[in-house]
């Protein structure tokens, strides 16, 4: 006969699994995965652009600034737009529905703070990017984007267990690394089409380092999934058998799309006559890979939680 404490612990574990499974149903849906990937890429693009402007490493040109700002605006605003359109999968944006409430939540207020330095940069883009006010606005945009990624991730983690937060990639570190990789690839695409000469080896080495960090974060998601499977007594199913081998193969497939192929294209950048083509393929590959990765871990978690 089980001790009362053991029985209570088992009941709490079952409750946590049930609560997490209900959250996972929405966290890992296709529309939410697309919006989450696009939003993170937008903030990542603003973060990289702002840092390059603040460090006076960005080439001069009004269009060179406005194009990535506009792309980041479209990507970062997908969640807000979906909520304003009252789409079923987006009842709120960072806990705030602008249609129903006047005042945003703290998370929504932090996210909206990015639009101020973004608009300031758009107004300051006059062709020369070494002006002190332009550099200051770029630094503020980087800090605001980073603060948004970290603060909103901490808010998204609150209703989840630590393991599910890692699997869903809503931890501050995991989300920031994914955003920096996706945003960096969008930044690469913008420069490849506008100022290819600005893409030096140091910049590409930094992006390769971010890709390595993204691979480490993906490994942490896999370990968290195995830990949940071990707690449920089905770890052998995750790492072995037909289902486990299919999961393992899918894992490496999406990792190749989100990290592997972009890294290969980054290395080949200097030896290709059409850098914009390599950048476009790498950016698209990463976006598709990150969406598929979110879906893969979501389905795997739900399958494990159902055992």
N, C-alpha and C positions, 0 to 999 in steps of 0.2 A: 504493500500500500504506500502511495506516495506521501511524503511529508507535506504539511500545509504550505510551507514556504516554497517547496519545489512546484506544487500545483499552482500556486499564485504566479510564480515566475513563468511557468508554461503558458498560463492564461494571458499574461502580459505580452509574451512573445507572439502568441497567436493574434492578439489585438493589434500589436505593432505591424505584423505582416498584413493584416486586413486593411489597416489604415494606409499603409504604404502602397498596397495594391490599388486602392481607390485613387490615391494621388498619381500613381504611375499610369493609370488609364488615360489621364489627361496629359501628363508630362511627356509621354512618349507617342502621342498621336501624330499623324503625318503633318497636319497644319501647324501644330505647336512646334514640332521639330524644325519646320521650314522657317517659321517666324523667329524662333530662338537663334537659329544659325544666321539668318539675315541680320537680325538686330546686333548680335555680337560682332559680325563682320563690319557693320557700320561704325560701331564704337571703336573697333580695332583700327579701321582706316583713319578715323579722326585722330586717334591716339598717335599713330605712326606719322601722319602728316603734320600734326602739331609739334611733335618732337623734332622732326627734320627742320621745320621752320624756326623753332626756338634755338636750335643749334646752328642756324645759318648754313645748313647743308642742302637746302632745296633750291633748284634752279629758278631763276627769275622768269616772270611771265604771269600775266593775269589769268589766262586760261589754265595754266598749270596748277593754279590754286583752286579756281572755281570748279573745275571738273571733279576732282576727288571730294571736294566739299559737297557737291550736289549728289554724287553717288552715295556718300556716307549718309546724307540726309534721307535719301530714299530708303536705304537699308535700315537705318536706325529707327525710322518712323513706321516701319511695317506693323509693329505691335499696336502702336497708338491708332493707326489708321484702321486696323481690323476691329479694335474696340469701338471706335467712332461709327463704323459701319454696322455695328451690332451683329457681327458674325458670331455664330453659336460657340465656336471654340475659343473665343476671346471675350469673355464677359467683363474682364477688367484688365487694365494696363498697370502693372505694378500695384495691384489692389485698388486702382482708381478708375472709375467710369466717368469720363467727362460729361456724358449725356445726363447722368443722374446726380452728380455731385459737383459743386463749384470748386471746392478746395481739393488739391491732390494729396495723396498720401506722402509721407516723407520720402519713400522710394521714388514716387513719381516726380516729386519736386527736385530731387537730385538728378534724375534723368533729364528733366526739362532744362536744368541748368546748362547742359551742353549747347543748347541753341543760342545762348548769348555770345560766347566766344566764337561760335561758328559764324554767326551773323557779323560779328566784329571783323573776323578774318575776311569774309566776303567783301566788306566795305573797304578794308585796308589793302586789298589786292590791287595794286596799281602798276604792276610790272616789275618793280624792284622789291625783293623780299628780305632785304637786310635792314629795313627800317625798324627801329627799336620797338615801336608799338605793334608791328606785325609779329615780331619775335615774341613779345610778351603775350599777345593773344594766342599764338601757337602753343606756348607753354601752358597757358590756362586751359586751352582745349584739351591738351594731353592729360592734365591733372583731372579735369572734369570727367573725361571719358574713363580714365582708370578708376576714379572714385565711383562712378556709376556701375561699372562692372563688379567691383568688390562689394559695394553696399547692397545692390539689388540681389547679388548672389547670396549674401548673408541672410537677407530677408526670405529668399526662396528656400533656404535650408531649414528654416525654423520648424515647419510642420513635418519634416522628414527625419528618418533615422540617419545616422552618419553614413552607413553603407549605401543607402539609396541615394543620398546626396552625391556621393562619389560616382555611383553608377550613372546617375542622370546628368553628371557633369555640371552641377550647379554650385560647386565649391568655388570660392573666390579665385584660387590658384588655377583650377582647371578651366574655368570660364575665361579668365584673363589670357591664359596661354592660347586657347582656341581662338579667341578674338584677335590676338596679336598675329597669329599665323594667317587667318583668313583676311584680316585687314591689311597685313603686309603684302599678301599676294594681289589684292586689289590695288594697292599702292604701286606694286610692280607693273601691273597692267596699265595704270595711268601713265607712269613714266615711260614705259616701253612704247606707248603710242604718241607721246608728246615730246619727251626729251630722253631718248635712249642713251645718250652719252653720259647722263647722270647716274646710270646704274653701274657703279664701280664694284670691284671685288669685295671691299670691306662691307658694303651694304648687303650684298648677297650672302656673305658669311654670317652676318648677324641673323638674317632670315633663316638660314640653315640651322643655326643654333636654336632658334625658336621652334623650328620643326622638330628638332631632337627633343626639346622639352615637351612638345605635344605628344610625341611618341611615349615618353615617360608617363604622362598623364593618362594616356590610353591604357598603359600597363596597370596603372593604379585602379582603373575601372574594372579591368579583368580580374584583378586580385580581390576587389570588393565583391564581385559577382560570385567568385569561387567561395569566398567566406560565407556569403549568404547561403549558397548551396550546401556548404558543410554544416551550417547550423540547421538546415532542413533535412540533412542526411541524404542528399542527392548529389554530392560532389562528383561521385563516379560517373554520373550521367552527364555532367557538364564537361568533364575532361576525357571521357571515353564513350564507346558505343557509337551508333550511327548518328544520333542527335548531337553528341558532343563533337564528333569529327566535322559534321556540317557546320556547327557553331564556330569551331576553331577556324575552319576554312573561310567562313564569312567574315570572321574577325580580321584575318590577314588581308582579305580582299578589300574591305572598306579602309583598312589602314594604308593599303597601297594607294587607294584613291585620294584619301585625305592628306597623307604625308609623303608617301613614297614617290608617286609620280611628280608632284610639284618639286620635290628635291632634285630628281633627275633632270627636270626641265630647267631648274635654276642653275645646275652645274653646266648644262649645255647652252646656257644663254649666250655666252661670248662667242660660241662657234656657229651661230645660226644667223642667217641673213634677215630673218623675219622675227625679231624679238617679241613683237606684239602677239604673234601667233602662239609662241611658247607660253607667254604670260597669260593669254586668254585660256588656253587649254589647262594650264596649271591652276588658275583661279577657279574655273568651272569644276575641275576634278576635285579640288578641296571642298567646294561648296556641296557637291553631290555626296562626297565621302562623309562629310560631317553629318549631313542629314541621315544617310543610311546607317552611320554608326549609332546615332541616337535611337533609331528604330530598332537596330539589332540588339542593343543592350536592353531596350525596353521590352521587346518580346521575350528575350532570354530571362529577364527578371520576372516577368509575369508568369512564364512557364515554371520557373523555380518556385515562386510563391504559391502556385496552385497545387504543388505536391503535398 
